Amino acid sequence: MDRIESVNNIKIKQIAKLHTRKERKKTQQFLIEGFHLVEEAAKSNIDIEMILTVSPDKLTEEMVNRSKAQFEITFKVAEKLSQTEAPQGIYAVCNMPDASQGDMKKIVYLDRIQDPGNVGTIIRTADAAGIDAVILAKGTVDIFNDKVLRAAQGSVFHIPVLEMEFSEICSKFNGKVYGTSLENAVDYKQVDACESFMLILGNEGQGVDEAILAQTDHNLYVPIHGKAESLNVAVCAGILLYHLI
């Protein structure tokens, strides 16, 4: 196994650029960090270009077999590649998957959600709830953002995540469409679980676009019984998804 010791190594400099959306889009690659994420990628159908680690002895047989190359790196190089305060010392450069559009009966649609932690948590929750796909509107944070990947905990490898405008997905979808809003909406408990639905979740500050809300079958809200002004959008997603399924 080759060893990379310098933070100025050309390969390391190129990999570090994957922290930017522009470079990810240009190369069609993304970087993951941490043993759990690398392990999940190896278990999935993700095309792993290379794995870099400070501890080659900890690489599993699956990681070695599923990656095209492996490199040993120093802790200084690990710090260069890390986006966390405590680097875990293992990284993988992955090629972006072709998101397939299979049978989508249960969908989550994210309208301009900006917080990567929220988006990652929603993807993870959708995966746990058995949702068929997560659709991102333009203006939603990039799913290959490192904070999204960490919050999703590998779920981006399990569930299709597509970029699509609302008009496009609506033309292909025949189920119930539920928006989320505090105005002109009904308590979520007033609607029943159904075999096919799309749940629309909106921007943390502005909510779901009014033009989209006007096209839904129902707009739902989760009642607040305490003094909190509002619910976090990812928490709201969990409550509604597990009710609707």
Stockholm file with secondary structure:
# STOCKHOLM 1.0

chainA/1-245         MDRIESVNNIKIKQIAKLHTRKERKKTQQFLIEGFHLVEEAAKSNIDIEMILTVSPDKLTEEMVNRSKAQFEITFKVAEKLSQTEAPQGIYAVCNMPDASQGDMKKIVYLDRIQDPGNVGTIIRTADAAGIDAVILAKGTVDIFNDKVLRAAQGSVFHIPVLEMEFSEICSKFNGKVYGTSLENAVDYKQVDACESFMLILGNEGQGVDEAILAQTDHNLYVPIHGKAESLNVAVCAGILLYHLI
#=GR chainA/1-245 SS CEEECCTTCHHHHHHHGGGSHHHHHHHTEEEEESHHHHHHHHHTTCEEEEEEESCGGGCCHHHHHHBSCEEEECHHHHHHHCCSSSCCSEEEEEECCCCCCCCCSEEEEEESCCCHHHHHHHHHHHHHTTCSEEEECTTSCCTTSHHHHHHHTTGGGTSCEEECCHHHHHTTCCSEEEEECSSSCEEGGGSCCCSSEEEEEEBTTTBSCHHHHTTCSEEEECCCCSSCSCCCHHHHHHHHHHHHC
#=GC SS_cons         CEEECCTTCHHHHHHHGGGSHHHHHHHTEEEEESHHHHHHHHHTTCEEEEEEESCGGGCCHHHHHHBSCEEEECHHHHHHHCCSSSCCSEEEEEECCCCCCCCCSEEEEEESCCCHHHHHHHHHHHHHTTCSEEEECTTSCCTTSHHHHHHHTTGGGTSCEEECCHHHHHTTCCSEEEEECSSSCEEGGGSCCCSSEEEEEEBTTTBSCHHHHTTCSEEEECCCCSSCSCCCHHHHHHHHHHHHC
//
